[in-house]
Amino acid sequence: MKTLLGLSAALWLASAGSLPAGEIIPTNEVSIEVDVLATGLDHPWGVEPLPDGTLLVTERSGALRLVRDGAVSAPIAGLPQIAAVGQGGLLDVALAADFEESRIIFLSYSTRSTDGLGTAIARARLPEDATALTDVTEIFRMNRFTGVGRHFGSRIAVAPDGTLFFTIGDRGESERAQDFSDHAGAVLRINADGTIPSDNPFAPGNPDAGSGKAAELWSKGHRNPQGLDIDPRTGVLYSVEHGARGGDEVNRPQPGLNYGWPEISYGRHYSGAEIGVGTNAEGFEQPLHYWDPSIAPGGMAVYRGDMFPEWDGDLLVAALKFQLLVRLDLDDETGEVLSEERLLKGTYGRIRDVRVAPDGAVLMVTDEDNGSILRLSRAPETGD
């Protein structure tokens, strides 16, 4: 799970204590301090905090690195075969639910076959010295590869029961999001060893299985979801996806349901033409929230932490287009979006991923040639 609940926050507080003072920025609820933890990364895509205060970070060009006290390691060896083409490459990284005992991590990435490019998931062990991965095994490969180099999706969220939720975009071919035999345009779920959970909506033996529906599917009708997280308190799964020209969406993916792309959308094609039949149609779910114009969302996190109690239960969404972090204030009872706050607009670059660290600080990466890792913490209170 993204917030790594139950791990020692003391290590994180100690590792942050030596940082020089960062920029102080006021927000609606609290003033935050922004510290740059590392720079010089090549389009970082995913960041994951380890229990000891170290960070794992992926670079889309194909490197996995450790960051500790501002120092960026050499690339960790032993990665699977990665195809860094277009929007693809080494994408997300996530820890197994039992990482402290197993040292297992999961990677999402684009890779090649004789038919072109597609999204895959690998499982590997990160030894204590972290110089090379061991026991690297591909546990999932999407079932239709093409030559298109976009919409790989690829965000991972690990559930408390150890199963993996992850996303794949429509691969630039929108009709694939409505084909339930195709892994594209979907949120998917597998066990940590790559097998199919028996309670997946289309798993063998379930009433809705059959007719060629892929057993790994959790939900369909998604354009290009690059944000995914599980609320550690409620267990609710949230996703965020790119629309076309407008129509970026936040959803709560439910098993077997269809979220509409490209039959319904709150956006338009880049040509200006209407998409599908409009914004509503029978058989398709409505988003929890949408943006028009688009913000080009990246990763997302449900905030549960001690550092910002004002943000408890809110959604934090990274945005590329306006170079900002969005905070969506959710109603505690209904889960509906009450308000939206936009933070850091244009200040630090294209924000690709956001995570909540064990101490409650917020971690982000900027998708740039000279990419950075940022830490948002509570600014010290000052007297009158």
Secondary structure, DSSP 8 states (H G I E B T S, - for coil): -TT-TTS-HHHHHHHHTT----EEEE-SS-EEEEEEEEEEESSEEEEEE-TTS-EEEEETTTEEEEEETTEE----B--------TT-SEEEEEE-TTHHHH-EEEEEEEEEETTEEEEEEEEEE--TT-SB-EEEEEEEE-S--BS--S-----EEE-TTS-EEEEE--TT-GGGGG-TTSSSSEEEEE-TTS---TTSTTSTTSTT--TT--TTEEEE--SEEEEEEE-TTT--EEEEEE-SBS-EEEE---TT-B--TTTS-SSB-TTS-B-TT-S--TT----SEEESS---EEEEEE---SS-GGGTT-EEEEETTTTEEEEEEE-TTT--EEEEEEESTTTS--EEEEEE-TTS-EEEEE-STTEEEEEEEE------
